Amino acid sequence: MRRALAILVAAAVVAGAAGCGAGEPEGSPDPFFDALIDRAQAGGADEEQLSVLVEAAAAGGVWYEDAAAQVDRFFACLEPLGYAGERLPDREITQEYRVPEYAVQVPDDDSDAVYEECLRRTADFVLEARATQPLAMEAKDAARAALRPELEECMVENGRTVDPEWTWDELFEAMLAAYGEDEEVLCIRMTWNVS
């Protein structure tokens, strides 16, 4: 009941917000978020992270700005513990759809448990949503379709056979195998944004 009320309140807030950018969330709640919110609650997400997920369920997706803010919260959790977080260039799936990237320097004498606990509490589930929500998958599919001719050409130029009927996964496996056979065949490196 509490979550249902929060979703209704978030839906009213989102409905009142003015406009949204290209490639950003809009629409109705998605079952994807119901499952993710349940996992986040069970996994130790704090109230702020849960609130972002509830709002995302109402909006149809996690906004880039919300995901980036959770990375900042993650760094704030780590800093007093002696860990250093650093923002990296975003993973740009398309010009309109980006996913925040980061790196963390872990002190030599510490285990990953502290890092993982901060991540789980502040940002993990929101970042997972940004990278795997239906909008992300649509962006990846569009980017893969645009990239495919270049990848096929790269494979052919490197003496590999390509079947135009292959699925994305089959093409990816062929590129991976080609790289495994010859590290000079770097076609697979063009896919890091859309893998």
N, C-alpha and C positions, 0 to 999 in steps of 0.2 A: 504494500500500500504506500509506504514512504517513497519508494522508488517511482511508483506510478505518479504520485503527486509531484515529485521533483521533475519528472519528464513533462508533465503538463505545464508546470511553471516555466521550465526551460523552453518549451514550445511557444509559449506566449511571448517570452523575451525575444526569441529568435524571430518570430513572426513580426514583431514590432521593429526589428532592426532594419535599417535602410540598406537595400541592395547587397550584392556580393560580387566578388571578382570572378573572372573566367577561371574555370577549373576548380572553383571552391565549392564547398558543400551547399546543397540546397535540397529540399524535398522532404520526404516523410521518414519517420523512424524505420530502422532496418533491423531485422532479427540478428544480423551480425553483431550489433552493439549490445543486444540483450545478453548474448553468450559472453561477450567480452567483459561487460560490466559484472556479470556473475563471477568470472575468473578473476577480475581485478579485486572484487570484494574478498574473495577467498584467498587471494595472493598477497594481501597486505597493502593495497593501494590506499593512500590517505584521502581525506575528504575532498581536497582540492582536485586531485587527479580524477576521483570518481565524479565530481561535479562537471569537469570537462567532458568526460565520457557521456554523462547523461545529456548535456547540452548537445553533444555531437549526435547522439541518437535522435534527438528532436530535429536537428538541422540536416541530417543525412550524411554527416561526415565530420572529421576533425579538420579544423582550419589550420593552415600552416602556422599562423601566429600563435595559436594555442599550443601546438607541438613545440615550437621554439621556446615558448615561455616555460614549458615543463623541463626542457633541457637546462635552462637557467636555474630552475628550482633544484634540479639534480646536482648541479655544480655547487649551489649554495649548501646543500646537504653534505657534500664531500669536503668542502674547503676547511671547516674546523677540524676535520679528522686527518688533515695533512695530505689529501689527494688534490691533484690539479686537473681540472677539466679544461678542454679547449674545443671551441667550435671549429669545425672543418668546413670546407665548401659544401654547400647543400648537394644532395643527390638530385639532379634535375631530370626527372622522368620525361617531362615535356616542358616547354617554356612556361606553361601555366601551372604545372604540378611539381612541387619540390618537397623533399623530405629532409629535415635537419640531420646533419651528421656531426659526430663529435669524437673526441679521443679523451682518455683518462690516463693520467700517469699515476700508477699505483706504487706506494712506498714499498721498498724491498722487503721490509720486515712484516708486512701485513698480508693477510689472505684476501681473496676476492670477496669474502663474505660481507664485509662492510660496504664495499662498492655495490654488490648485488642488492643488498638490503635498501640502500639509498635509491638505487635505480627503480626497484620494485615499488617502493613507497611513493616516489615523486613523479616518475616519467614513463616507465616501461610500457604500460598498457596504452597510454596515449600515443607513444611513438609506434607501437605495433599497429594501432589503428590507422595512423597516418600512412604507414607503409603497406598495409594489406586491406584496407577498407574497399568496398566496391568501387569508389571513385578512383582509388589507386590502381586497381586492376584494369579499369577502363582506360586510364592514362597509359598504363604499361602496354595494353593490347594495341592502342593507337601508335605508340612509339615503336613497338616491335614491327608492326606492319610497315611503318615508314622506313625502318632500318633494314628490313629483310632483303631488298634488292642489293644493297651495298654488301651485306654479309654473304649473300650467295655469290656475288661477283668476287669477293675476297677469296672465298673457298675455291672457285674455279681458277682464279689467277694463281693459286697455290697448288694446282694440280689435283684438286679433290672433286669428286662427283657430287652433285647436289640434285635431289629430286624436288621439283617444285611442289609436289603434293605433300611433302613432309610437314608435320605439325611443327610448331615452334620448339617443342621439347626435342623432337627428332633432329631438327637443325642444330639446336644447342648441343646435343650429345655428339653430333658429327664434328662440330667445331672443337669441342672438348677433346675428342679422340684425335683430331688433327694436331692440336697443340701438344697432346701427350706423345705423339709420334715424332713431332718436329717443333721445338720451341720457337722456331722462326715463323710459324704459321700463327699469327696473332689476331686472327679474325675474332676470336672469342673476347678479346679485350674491348671490343667496341660495344659489348652488351652489358657492361657493369651497371649502367643506370636502369636497365629494364629486366634484369635477371630476377 
